Amino acid sequence: MEHELWNYPAAMGPAALDLVDYEVEARDGSIGTVDAATNAVDVAHLVVDTGKWIFGRKVVIPAGLVTEVDEAGHKVWVDLTKEQIKDSPEFDADRTIDPEYLGTVGSYYGPMGPVR
């Protein structure tokens, strides 16, 4: 199940898309834009710049939480609330592929975290 969190849902197929600069929508509203994204197997994720919403903070969102991608509208939807995103672990640009850091992020978003 952990690997599902770090890979895009198979039915969506956005792994080939460049999602940088797409707007990001949580269940309850807009949260910012994709600043960076990786499609690497078992570590795929978005780095979202929350802009003014939470003072320019960036957050990592595992690819498995992406529910929809609108290529024409340049928009991505995630299966999270704004509050869940706001309370997520601090972004660490130097550790985005570090297993320990991804484990911390995964624990927050995974089955034992507030999302499930």
N, C-alpha and C positions, 0 to 999 in steps of 0.2 A: 504494500500500500504506500510506503514511503516514496517509491519510484514514481507512482502515479502523481504525487504532489509536484514533482520536479519535471514533468513532461506535459506537453499540451495534450488535451483530450484527443484521442485518435480520430473521432468523428469530425473534429474541427479542421485539422490540417493546416494551422497557421505557421507551422514550423518553417516554411519556406518564405514567409512574409517578413519584411523589415517593418517592425512596429514602432520604431523610433518616431517621436512627434505625434503619435496617435493620442487622442483624448482618452482618458480612462474614467469609466463610470462604475461606481459601487452600486449596491442594491438600492441605496437611498440618495444617490446624487453623484455629481461630478467630483473627482478627487485630484485631478491634475493631468499631466501628460507623461508619456513614456520617454524617459531620458536615455535609457539604454535597454537592450534586450539581448538575451542569448537563447539560442535554440539547441544548445548542446544537450545530448541525451543524458538524462538523470540529473541535470543541474539547470535545466531551462527555467528562466525567470525574467521578470520585468523589473527594471529600476524605475520607479515612478517619482517624478518631481511634483510634490504637492503644492508648489507655488505659494500663494498667499494664504491658502486654506489653513495650513499649519506651519506658517512662517518659513516656507522654502525647504522644509524637510524632505529628504528622499527616503523611500522605503523599498524593500525588496518584496515582490509578490511572486510566489511560485507559479509556474505556467499552468499547473493543474487546476488553478483557481480561475483561469480565464474561461468564461462561459460562452462568449460570442465575440466575433471580430467582424466589423463592417469595413471592408476595404474602401468602398466608394466614399463613405462618410468619415474615414480615418478615426474610427472609434473602437475601443476595446471595453468589454464589460467583464467585471470580476465578481465572483460569488462571495463578497465581503460587504460589511457595512462600513460607513465612514469611521465609526468609533473603533472598530476592529483594526482598521488601517492606522488610525491615529495612535493606538496603543501598541503597535507592532515594535519589534526590536529595532534598536538604532541601526541605521545603515552604515556599513563600513566598506568603503570603496576598495580598500586593499585586500578584502577578504571575501569577495563575492563568489569565488569558487573554492574557498577553504571549507573542507568537510565539517570542521567544528562549528564554524559560523553558520553554514547552511543547516546544520543540525539544530542549532538554537532557533533559527528562523522557522525551520520545519516543525519543531516542537510547538511553537506558538500557533502556527496555522494548521497543524496536523490534527489527528484524531483526539489527542489529549489537550489541545489548545481551545481557545474560546470559539473557534469557528464551527466546530462540530458539536 
